[in-house]
Amino acid sequence: MLTLGIEEEYLLLDPSTALPVPLADEVRAAVDLDPVVNEREIQAELLLAQVEVATPVCSDLAEAGRHLLRLRHAVSSAAKRSGCRIAACGTAPCSGPEPIPVTGNPRYLAMRTRAAQLVDEQFVHGMHVHVAIPDRETGVAVLNRVRPWLPVLVAMAGNSPLWNGQDTGFSSWRTVVYSRWPVSGPPPYFHGLADYEERIDALQTAGAISDRGQLYWQARLSERYPTIEVRCLDVQLRADESVMFAGIVRGLVATAIRDEKAGRPPVPCLPELLAAANWHAARHGLDGVLVDPAGRRRGADEVVRSLLVHIGQSLEEAGDTRQVTSLVHRLLRRGTPADRQRRALATDGLKAVTELITEP
């Protein structure tokens, strides 16, 4: 069974104004974790109104869920002691007139010097799923096989409809904000590991990125761990929804590895069509139709169910079928987190949205 890990980014909000507050240092210092598995469980992020948590390496979804709940509760309690709340939302629902300071990390400070407006507006928060791979050559093959499914994940995970106090009309505005960086969106198709490395080296030589951490593709090889890192998901309102996506991503990776070993050709996917499908998914979520991996317009529910069929054998082998499918069916009944934010906004405005996204 492939091991996995989950990273989540949270926004720090003033509970009375719903505005971001630069209290990350205070919150991180106030976190009381017992036990602390490793020093990377609570991490700084780009802006001082953001914190990130990272589970340890987990062998199954139950273990991942326990660690994620432990981390969420620890950071939530620390935030309350520091006079703020953590918000599980893909974008800040509103922002104040002054920029939030950048975390005092040389890399982050250099990013602000290079692209001040983008950094000032980087109120975006995702969840990243790491899944173990046997080697980087296999990892590139996995990237090629999972990339056509990334728009489906974007549609399912949309949790960022609001920006500057207004409904953007998008399910995942975070996806749009991230697309402004030079290397972003669905990854290209690579002709093996050498091609992957050569193209990244070319990006660095050209100055398009200053380091590999600025590869903001929605899926990439991790430079720190022997994993595939899928980054297209908005952070989720509930921990069990995050665990659901971890199971889906692991299923996609396991299926890709099996298909690669069996010599099955990957689904051909034109880059311009994939980019358009990604935009459509960010715009509409699960409302109406999606563009499936074959480039066909189909009902969103039908495409999601085809995803479950595609990864069905892998879910069964991991013992994840019941948990993942039940949560996916709940998602199809209740709608995406973006849908729930909109319902809250219609009920009692930003106050209701703030209550929704800051629930433990």
DRENDO-1510 file (C-alpha; in Angstrom, 1 decimal, always signed):
<recs>
REC; n; res; u; v; w
REC; 1; MET; +0.0; +0.0; +0.0 .
REC; 2; LEU; +1.3; +3.5; -0.9 .
REC; 3; THR; +2.0; +5.8; +2.0 .
REC; 4; LEU; +0.6; +9.3; +2.0 .
REC; 5; GLY; +0.7; +12.6; +3.8 .
REC; 6; ILE; -1.5; +15.7; +3.9 .
REC; 7; GLU; -0.6; +19.4; +4.1 .
REC; 8; GLU; -3.2; +22.1; +4.8 .
REC; 9; GLU; -3.0; +25.9; +4.7 .
REC; 10; TYR; -5.2; +28.0; +6.9 .
REC; 11; LEU; -6.1; +31.7; +7.1 .
REC; 12; LEU; -6.0; +33.6; +10.4 .
REC; 13; LEU; -9.1; +35.8; +10.8 .
REC; 14; ASP; -10.3; +38.4; +13.2 .
REC; 15; PRO; -13.5; +36.8; +14.4 .
REC; 16; SER; -15.4; +40.1; +14.6 .
REC; 17; THR; -14.3; +41.8; +11.3 .
REC; 18; ALA; -13.5; +38.6; +9.2 .
REC; 19; LEU; -10.3; +40.4; +8.1 .
REC; 20; PRO; -6.9; +38.6; +7.9 .
REC; 21; VAL; -4.6; +39.3; +10.9 .
REC; 22; PRO; -0.8; +38.9; +10.9 .
REC; 23; LEU; -0.6; +36.7; +14.0 .
REC; 24; ALA; +1.1; +33.6; +12.5 .
REC; 25; ASP; +4.2; +33.9; +14.7 .
REC; 26; GLU; +2.0; +34.2; +17.9 .
REC; 27; VAL; -0.2; +31.3; +16.8 .
REC; 28; ARG; +2.7; +29.0; +16.0 .
REC; 29; ALA; +4.4; +29.8; +19.3 .
REC; 30; ALA; +1.1; +29.1; +21.2 .
REC; 31; VAL; +0.5; +25.6; +19.6 .
REC; 32; ASP; +0.6; +22.9; +22.2 .
REC; 33; LEU; +1.0; +19.6; +20.4 .
REC; 34; ASP; +1.1; +16.3; +22.3 .
REC; 35; PRO; +2.8; +14.4; +20.9 .
REC; 36; VAL; +4.9; +16.3; +18.4 .
REC; 37; VAL; +5.7; +13.8; +15.7 .
REC; 38; ASN; +8.2; +16.1; +13.9 .
REC; 39; GLU; +9.2; +19.8; +13.8 .
REC; 40; ARG; +7.5; +20.3; +10.4 .
REC; 41; GLU; +4.0; +19.7; +11.7 .
REC; 42; ILE; +3.3; +23.4; +12.0 .
REC; 43; GLN; +5.0; +25.6; +9.4 .
REC; 44; ALA; +5.2; +29.3; +8.4 .
REC; 45; GLU; +3.6; +30.3; +5.1 .
REC; 46; LEU; +4.1; +33.2; +2.7 .
REC; 47; LEU; +2.0; +35.8; +4.6 .
REC; 48; LEU; +1.9; +36.4; +8.4 .
REC; 49; ALA; -1.9; +35.7; +8.3 .
REC; 50; GLN; -1.3; +32.1; +7.2 .
REC; 51; VAL; -0.1; +28.9; +8.8 .
REC; 52; GLU; +0.4; +25.4; +7.4 .
REC; 53; VAL; +0.2; +22.0; +9.0 .
REC; 54; ALA; +1.6; +18.7; +7.7 .
REC; 55; THR; +0.8; +15.3; +8.8 .
REC; 56; PRO; +3.5; +12.7; +9.2 .
REC; 57; VAL; +3.8; +9.9; +6.7 .
REC; 58; CYS; +0.7; +7.7; +7.1 .
REC; 59; SER; -0.1; +4.2; +5.9 .
REC; 60; ASP; -3.9; +4.5; +5.8 .
REC; 61; LEU; -6.7; +7.0; +5.8 .
REC; 62; ALA; -7.7; +6.4; +9.4 .
REC; 63; GLU; -4.2; +7.4; +10.5 .
REC; 64; ALA; -4.1; +10.4; +8.2 .
REC; 65; GLY; -7.5; +11.5; +9.6 .
REC; 66; ARG; -6.4; +11.2; +13.2 .
REC; 67; HIS; -3.3; +13.3; +12.6 .
REC; 68; LEU; -5.2; +15.9; +10.6 .
REC; 69; LEU; -7.8; +16.3; +13.3 .
REC; 70; ARG; -5.1; +16.6; +16.0 .
REC; 71; LEU; -3.3; +19.3; +14.0 .
REC; 72; ARG; -6.5; +21.2; +13.2 .
REC; 73; HIS; -7.6; +21.2; +16.9 .
REC; 74; ALA; -4.1; +22.2; +18.1 .
REC; 75; VAL; -3.8; +25.2; +15.7 .
REC; 76; SER; -7.4; +26.2; +16.3 .
REC; 77; SER; -6.9; +26.3; +20.1 .
REC; 78; ALA; -3.7; +28.3; +19.6 .
REC; 79; ALA; -5.4; +30.8; +17.4 .
REC; 80; LYS; -8.2; +31.4; +19.9 .
REC; 81; ARG; -5.6; +32.0; +22.6 .
REC; 82; SER; -3.9; +34.5; +20.3 .
REC; 83; GLY; -7.2; +36.4; +19.6 .
REC; 84; CYS; -8.0; +35.1; +16.2 .
REC; 85; ARG; -9.5; +32.0; +14.4 .
REC; 86; ILE; -8.2; +29.7; +11.7 .
REC; 87; ALA; -10.3; +29.6; +8.6 .
REC; 88; ALA; -10.5; +26.6; +6.2 .
REC; 89; CYS; -11.2; +28.5; +3.0 .
REC; 90; GLY; -9.5; +28.5; -0.4 .
REC; 91; THR; -9.4; +32.4; -0.5 .
REC; 92; ALA; -9.9; +35.1; +2.1 .
REC; 93; PRO; -13.5; +36.2; +1.9 .
REC; 94; CYS; -12.4; +39.8; +2.3 .
REC; 95; SER; -9.2; +41.7; +3.0 .
REC; 96; GLY; -8.2; +45.0; +4.6 .
REC; 97; PRO; -6.8; +48.2; +3.0 .
REC; 98; GLU; -3.2; +47.5; +4.0 .
REC; 99; PRO; -1.1; +44.5; +2.8 .
REC; 100; ILE; -0.3; +41.7; +5.3 .
REC; 101; PRO; +3.4; +41.5; +6.1 .
REC; 102; VAL; +5.4; +38.8; +4.5 .
REC; 103; THR; +7.0; +36.1; +6.7 .
REC; 104; GLY; +10.6; +37.0; +7.4 .
REC; 105; ASN; +12.0; +34.3; +5.3 .
REC; 106; PRO; +14.6; +35.3; +2.6 .
REC; 107; ARG; +12.9; +33.3; -0.1 .
REC; 108; TYR; +9.5; +34.9; +0.7 .
REC; 109; LEU; +11.0; +38.4; +0.9 .
REC; 110; ALA; +12.7; +37.9; -2.5 .
REC; 111; MET; +9.3; +36.9; -4.0 .
REC; 112; ARG; +7.7; +40.1; -2.8 .
REC; 113; THR; +10.5; +42.1; -4.3 .
REC; 114; ARG; +10.0; +40.4; -7.6 .
REC; 115; ALA; +6.1; +40.4; -7.7 .
REC; 116; ALA; +4.8; +42.6; -4.9 .
REC; 117; GLN; +1.2; +42.8; -6.1 .
REC; 118; LEU; +0.9; +39.0; -6.5 .
REC; 119; VAL; +2.4; +38.4; -3.1 .
REC; 120; ASP; +0.1; +41.0; -1.4 .
REC; 121; GLU; -2.9; +39.2; -2.9 .
REC; 122; GLN; -1.8; +35.7; -2.2 .
REC; 123; PHE; -4.6; +35.0; +0.2 .
REC; 124; VAL; -5.0; +31.5; -1.1 .
REC; 125; HIS; -5.0; +28.2; +0.8 .
REC; 126; GLY; -4.8; +24.7; -0.5 .
REC; 127; MET; -4.4; +21.2; +0.6 .
REC; 128; HIS; -1.6; +19.2; -0.9 .
REC; 129; VAL; -1.5; +15.4; -0.9 .
REC; 130; HIS; +1.8; +13.5; -1.1 .
REC; 131; VAL; +1.8; +9.9; -2.2 .
REC; 132; ALA; +4.8; +7.7; -2.3 .
REC; 133; ILE; +6.4; +6.6; -5.6 .
REC; 134; PRO; +9.0; +3.9; -6.1 .
REC; 135; ASP; +11.3; +6.3; -8.1 .
REC; 136; ARG; +11.3; +9.6; -10.0 .
REC; 137; GLU; +11.1; +8.0; -13.4 .
REC; 138; THR; +7.8; +6.3; -12.4 .
REC; 139; GLY; +6.8; +9.6; -10.8 .
REC; 140; VAL; +6.9; +11.3; -14.2 .
REC; 141; ALA; +4.8; +8.6; -15.7 .
REC; 142; VAL; +2.3; +9.0; -12.9 .
REC; 143; LEU; +2.2; +12.8; -13.6 .
REC; 144; ASN; +1.4; +12.1; -17.2 .
REC; 145; ARG; -1.5; +9.8; -16.3 .
REC; 146; VAL; -3.1; +11.8; -13.5 .
REC; 147; ARG; -3.0; +15.2; -15.2 .
REC; 148; PRO; -6.3; +14.6; -17.2 .
REC; 149; TRP; -8.1; +14.1; -13.9 .
REC; 150; LEU; -6.9; +17.3; -12.2 .
REC; 151; PRO; -9.8; +19.4; -13.4 .
REC; 152; VAL; -12.3; +16.9; -11.9 .
REC; 153; LEU; -10.5; +17.3; -8.6 .
REC; 154; VAL; -10.6; +21.1; -8.9 .
REC; 155; ALA; -14.4; +21.0; -9.5 .
REC; 156; MET; -15.0; +18.7; -6.5 .
REC; 157; ALA; -12.8; +20.6; -4.1 .
REC; 158; GLY; -13.9; +24.2; -4.9 .
REC; 159; ASN; -14.0; +26.2; -1.6 .
REC; 160; SER; -13.1; +29.7; -2.7 .
REC; 161; PRO; -16.1; +31.6; -4.2 .
REC; 162; LEU; -15.5; +34.9; -2.4 .
REC; 163; TRP; -12.9; +37.7; -2.9 .
REC; 164; ASN; -12.9; +41.2; -1.5 .
REC; 165; GLY; -16.3; +40.5; +0.1 .
REC; 166; GLN; -18.0; +39.6; -3.2 .
REC; 167; ASP; -19.1; +36.4; -4.9 .
REC; 168; THR; -16.7; +35.9; -7.8 .
REC; 169; GLY; -19.0; +33.5; -9.6 .
REC; 170; PHE; -16.2; +30.9; -9.4 .
REC; 171; SER; -16.2; +27.8; -7.3 .
REC; 172; SER; -12.4; +27.9; -7.0 .
REC; 173; TRP; -11.2; +31.5; -7.3 .
REC; 174; ARG; -8.0; +30.2; -5.7 .
REC; 175; THR; -7.3; +28.3; -9.0 .
REC; 176; VAL; -7.5; +31.6; -10.9 .
REC; 177; VAL; -5.3; +33.5; -8.5 .
REC; 178; TYR; -2.6; +30.9; -8.6 .
REC; 179; SER; -2.7; +30.9; -12.4 .
REC; 180; ARG; -1.1; +34.3; -12.4 .
REC; 181; TRP; +2.3; +32.9; -11.5 .
REC; 182; PRO; +4.7; +32.0; -14.4 .
REC; 183; VAL; +4.6; +28.2; -13.9 .
REC; 184; SER; +1.2; +27.1; -12.8 .
REC; 185; GLY; -1.9; +25.1; -13.8 .
REC; 186; PRO; -1.9; +21.5; -15.0 .
REC; 187; PRO; +1.6; +20.2; -15.7 .
REC; 188; PRO; +2.7; +19.5; -19.3 .
REC; 189; TYR; +3.2; +16.0; -20.7 .
REC; 190; PHE; +6.8; +14.9; -20.1 .
REC; 191; HIS; +8.8; +12.4; -22.2 .
REC; 192; GLY; +10.5; +10.8; -19.2 .
REC; 193; LEU; +12.5; +11.9; -16.3 .
REC; 194; ALA; +15.3; +13.5; -18.4 .
REC; 195; ASP; +12.8; +15.6; -20.2 .
REC; 196; TYR; +11.2; +16.7; -16.9 .
REC; 197; GLU; +14.6; +17.7; -15.4 .
REC; 198; GLU; +15.8; +19.5; -18.6 .
REC; 199; ARG; +12.6; +21.6; -18.8 .
REC; 200; ILE; +12.8; +22.6; -15.2 .
REC; 201; ASP; +16.5; +23.5; -15.7 .
REC; 202; ALA; +15.5; +25.6; -18.7 .
REC; 203; LEU; +12.9; +27.5; -16.6 .
REC; 204; GLN; +15.5; +28.3; -14.0 .
REC; 205; THR; +18.1; +29.3; -16.6 .
REC; 206; ALA; +15.5; +31.6; -18.2 .
REC; 207; GLY; +14.7; +33.2; -14.8 .
REC; 208; ALA; +11.1; +32.1; -15.0 .
REC; 209; ILE; +11.5; +30.5; -11.5 .
REC; 210; SER; +14.2; +31.2; -8.9 .
REC; 211; ASP; +13.9; +27.7; -7.4 .
REC; 212; ARG; +11.9; +24.5; -7.8 .
REC; 213; GLY; +9.5; +25.5; -5.0 .
REC; 214; GLN; +8.1; +28.0; -7.6 .
REC; 215; LEU; +6.9; +25.2; -9.8 .
REC; 216; TYR; +3.2; +25.8; -9.0 .
REC; 217; TRP; +1.9; +23.1; -11.3 .
REC; 218; GLN; -1.1; +21.3; -9.9 .
REC; 219; ALA; +0.9; +18.1; -9.7 .
REC; 220; ARG; +4.7; +17.8; -9.5 .
REC; 221; LEU; +7.5; +15.6; -8.1 .
REC; 222; SER; +8.4; +16.6; -4.6 .
REC; 223; GLU; +12.0; +17.8; -4.3 .
REC; 224; ARG; +12.0; +17.0; -0.5 .
REC; 225; TYR; +10.3; +13.6; -0.4 .
REC; 226; PRO; +10.0; +10.5; -2.6 .
REC; 227; THR; +6.4; +11.5; -3.5 .
REC; 228; ILE; +4.1; +12.8; -6.1 .
REC; 229; GLU; +2.5; +16.0; -4.8 .
REC; 230; VAL; -1.0; +16.9; -6.0 .
REC; 231; ARG; -1.7; +20.6; -5.3 .
REC; 232; CYS; -4.9; +21.4; -7.2 .
REC; 233; LEU; -7.2; +21.2; -4.2 .
REC; 234; ASP; -8.7; +24.1; -2.2 .
REC; 235; VAL; -8.3; +23.5; +1.6 .
REC; 236; GLN; -11.5; +21.8; +2.8 .
REC; 237; LEU; -14.1; +22.9; +5.4 .
REC; 238; ARG; -14.0; +19.5; +7.1 .
REC; 239; ALA; -11.2; +17.1; +7.9 .
REC; 240; ASP; -13.1; +14.1; +6.6 .
REC; 241; GLU; -13.4; +15.8; +3.2 .
REC; 242; SER; -9.6; +16.3; +3.2 .
REC; 243; VAL; -9.2; +12.6; +4.0 .
REC; 244; MET; -11.6; +11.7; +1.1 .
REC; 245; PHE; -9.4; +13.6; -1.3 .
REC; 246; ALA; -6.3; +12.0; +0.0 .
REC; 247; GLY; -7.9; +8.6; -0.7 .
REC; 248; ILE; -8.8; +9.7; -4.2 .
REC; 249; VAL; -5.4; +11.0; -5.0 .
REC; 250; ARG; -3.7; +7.8; -3.7 .
REC; 251; GLY; -6.1; +5.8; -5.8 .
REC; 252; LEU; -5.2; +7.9; -8.9 .
REC; 253; VAL; -1.5; +7.4; -8.2 .
REC; 254; ALA; -1.8; +3.6; -7.6 .
REC; 255; THR; -3.9; +3.2; -10.7 .
REC; 256; ALA; -1.3; +5.2; -12.7 .
REC; 257; ILE; +1.5; +3.0; -11.5 .
REC; 258; ARG; -0.5; -0.2; -12.3 .
REC; 259; ASP; -1.3; +1.1; -15.8 .
REC; 260; GLU; +2.3; +2.1; -16.4 .
REC; 261; LYS; +3.5; -1.4; -15.4 .
REC; 262; ALA; +0.9; -3.0; -17.7 .
REC; 263; GLY; +2.0; -0.9; -20.6 .
REC; 264; ARG; -1.4; +0.8; -21.1 .
REC; 265; PRO; -1.0; +4.0; -23.0 .
REC; 266; PRO; -2.0; +7.2; -21.2 .
REC; 267; VAL; -5.1; +9.1; -22.2 .
REC; 268; PRO; -4.1; +11.7; -24.8 .
REC; 269; CYS; -4.9; +15.1; -23.6 .
REC; 270; LEU; -4.2; +18.3; -25.6 .
REC; 271; PRO; -2.7; +21.0; -23.3 .
REC; 272; GLU; -5.0; +23.7; -24.5 .
REC; 273; LEU; -8.1; +21.5; -23.8 .
REC; 274; LEU; -6.8; +20.6; -20.4 .
REC; 275; ALA; -6.2; +24.2; -19.5 .
REC; 276; ALA; -9.8; +25.1; -20.7 .
REC; 277; ALA; -11.2; +22.1; -18.7 .
REC; 278; ASN; -9.4; +23.4; -15.6 .
REC; 279; TRP; -10.8; +26.9; -16.0 .
REC; 280; HIS; -14.3; +25.5; -16.5 .
REC; 281; ALA; -13.9; +23.3; -13.4 .
REC; 282; ALA; -12.8; +26.3; -11.3 .
REC; 283; ARG; -15.7; +28.4; -12.7 .
REC; 284; HIS; -18.6; +25.9; -12.3 .
REC; 285; GLY; -17.5; +23.3; -9.8 .
REC; 286; LEU; -20.0; +20.5; -9.9 .
REC; 287; ASP; -22.8; +22.7; -11.2 .
REC; 288; GLY; -23.9; +21.3; -14.6 .
REC; 289; VAL; -21.3; +19.8; -16.8 .
REC; 290; LEU; -17.6; +19.0; -16.7 .
REC; 291; VAL; -15.0; +18.3; -19.4 .
REC; 292; ASP; -13.9; +14.7; -18.8 .
REC; 293; PRO; -10.4; +13.4; -19.4 .
REC; 294; ALA; -11.3; +12.4; -23.0 .
REC; 295; GLY; -12.4; +16.0; -23.7 .
REC; 296; ARG; -16.1; +15.3; -23.7 .
REC; 297; ARG; -18.8; +17.5; -22.1 .
REC; 298; ARG; -20.7; +15.3; -19.6 .
REC; 299; GLY; -22.8; +15.8; -16.5 .
REC; 300; ALA; -20.6; +16.6; -13.5 .
REC; 301; ASP; -22.1; +13.7; -11.4 .
REC; 302; GLU; -21.4; +11.3; -14.2 .
REC; 303; VAL; -17.7; +12.4; -14.5 .
REC; 304; VAL; -17.2; +12.1; -10.8 .
REC; 305; ARG; -18.7; +8.6; -10.8 .
REC; 306; SER; -16.4; +7.7; -13.7 .
REC; 307; LEU; -13.5; +8.8; -11.5 .
REC; 308; LEU; -14.6; +6.3; -8.9 .
REC; 309; VAL; -14.7; +3.6; -11.5 .
REC; 310; HIS; -11.3; +4.5; -12.8 .
REC; 311; ILE; -9.7; +4.1; -9.3 .
REC; 312; GLY; -12.1; +1.4; -8.1 .
REC; 313; GLN; -9.5; -1.4; -8.0 .
REC; 314; SER; -7.0; +0.7; -6.2 .
REC; 315; LEU; -9.5; +1.9; -3.6 .
REC; 316; GLU; -10.5; -1.7; -3.0 .
REC; 317; GLU; -6.9; -2.9; -2.5 .
REC; 318; ALA; -6.3; -0.1; +0.0 .
REC; 319; GLY; -9.4; -0.8; +1.9 .
REC; 320; ASP; -10.7; +2.7; +1.1 .
REC; 321; THR; -13.8; +1.9; -1.0 .
REC; 322; ARG; -16.5; +2.3; +1.6 .
REC; 323; GLN; -15.1; +5.5; +3.1 .
REC; 324; VAL; -14.2; +7.3; -0.1 .
REC; 325; THR; -17.4; +6.4; -2.0 .
REC; 326; SER; -19.7; +7.3; +0.9 .
REC; 327; LEU; -18.0; +10.7; +1.2 .
REC; 328; VAL; -18.1; +11.3; -2.5 .
REC; 329; HIS; -21.8; +10.5; -2.6 .
REC; 330; ARG; -22.3; +13.0; +0.3 .
REC; 331; LEU; -20.5; +15.6; -1.7 .
REC; 332; LEU; -22.7; +15.1; -4.7 .
REC; 333; ARG; -25.8; +15.4; -2.5 .
REC; 334; ARG; -24.7; +18.5; -0.5 .
REC; 335; GLY; -22.6; +20.3; -3.1 .
REC; 336; THR; -19.1; +21.6; -2.8 .
REC; 337; PRO; -17.8; +23.7; +0.0 .
REC; 338; ALA; -18.1; +26.7; -2.3 .
REC; 339; ASP; -21.9; +25.9; -2.6 .
REC; 340; ARG; -22.1; +25.9; +1.2 .
REC; 341; GLN; -20.3; +29.2; +1.5 .
REC; 342; ARG; -22.8; +30.7; -1.0 .
REC; 343; ARG; -25.7; +29.3; +1.0 .
REC; 344; ALA; -24.3; +30.8; +4.1 .
REC; 345; LEU; -23.8; +34.2; +2.4 .
REC; 346; ALA; -27.4; +34.2; +1.2 .
REC; 347; THR; -28.6; +33.4; +4.7 .
REC; 348; ASP; -26.7; +35.9; +6.8 .
REC; 349; GLY; -24.0; +37.6; +4.8 .
REC; 350; LEU; -20.3; +37.5; +5.6 .
REC; 351; LYS; -21.0; +36.8; +9.3 .
REC; 352; ALA; -22.5; +33.4; +8.4 .
REC; 353; VAL; -19.6; +32.6; +6.0 .
REC; 354; THR; -17.1; +33.4; +8.7 .
REC; 355; GLU; -18.9; +31.1; +11.1 .
REC; 356; LEU; -18.9; +28.3; +8.5 .
REC; 357; ILE; -15.2; +28.5; +7.6 .
REC; 358; THR; -14.0; +28.9; +11.2 .
REC; 359; GLU; -15.8; +25.9; +12.6 .
REC; 360; PRO; -13.3; +23.4; +14.1 .
</recs>
